[in-house]
Amino acid sequence: MLANKEIILFSGGVDSSVLLKWLLINTTTDYAVVFINLNDADIQENRVEKLVKIYKNKFRDFEFIKIKFQIKTDKAFDQMIDQVLLFLTGIICFRQGLEKVWLGHFSYCSFHHYQFNNKVDQFWYNNELPPFLESFPKASNSSIKPKLMLPSHVYQGKHLDSFQTKKIAYDYLDKEIQEHTRSCYHFEESFCGVCYKCKQYERFGIK
């Protein structure tokens, strides 16, 4: 019998922070909040641990799972981080008998990406991601069939997916949560002012 629990992938950024707050407040589901530290991202890990304490004290309790995974990276790998995270999450699903995995992709994410790059990452919409989540259980001949839950797909512009911009989503977060949300791809303590994430934050008024 499957455990009555769902996974939330948590990075400490705005999107996953909004996802976690909304689900904790608006559902009674039992969650396992999973942070996967790729290649010793220690500043990111420290922020995540601070946020987890705030969420547990401010909202309600949940299981927190932290995993460190080190792999030699290159540019191609950096462009497939979501796929790698989903593959590793599939192993957790297999071991704990869980079948629902929430990942913080909102409709505004694609809107902003189009504004910056004049294109949309099609893997969010062409069913490319679920096989990465399913691959380990499937290869292990498990009866577990993990399902990827994206706010942009589940709610399609309503409820959890009703935030029109990242700034509006950011403003949904409590001040003490905002102070620790990850704001830079280079894992700096503050804005580097160079990476895509920092430029995005600055453009939409997030400081």
Salt bridges, closest charged atoms under 4 A:
ASP15 OD1 - LYS166 NZ 2.92
ASP40 OD1 - LYS68 NZ 3.72
ASP42 OD1 - LYS68 NZ 3.46
GLU45 OE2 - LYS66 NZ 2.95
GLU49 OE2 - LYS66 NZ 2.44
ASP61 OD1 - LYS56 NZ 3.66
GLU63 OE1 - LYS5 NZ 2.65
ASP121 OD2 - HIS113 NE2 3.42
ASP171 OD2 - LYS167 NZ 2.77
ASP174 OD1 - LYS21 NZ 3.05
ASP174 OD2 - LYS58 NZ 3.62
GLU176 OE2 - LYS58 NZ 3.19
GLU189 OE1 - ARG47 NH2 3.79
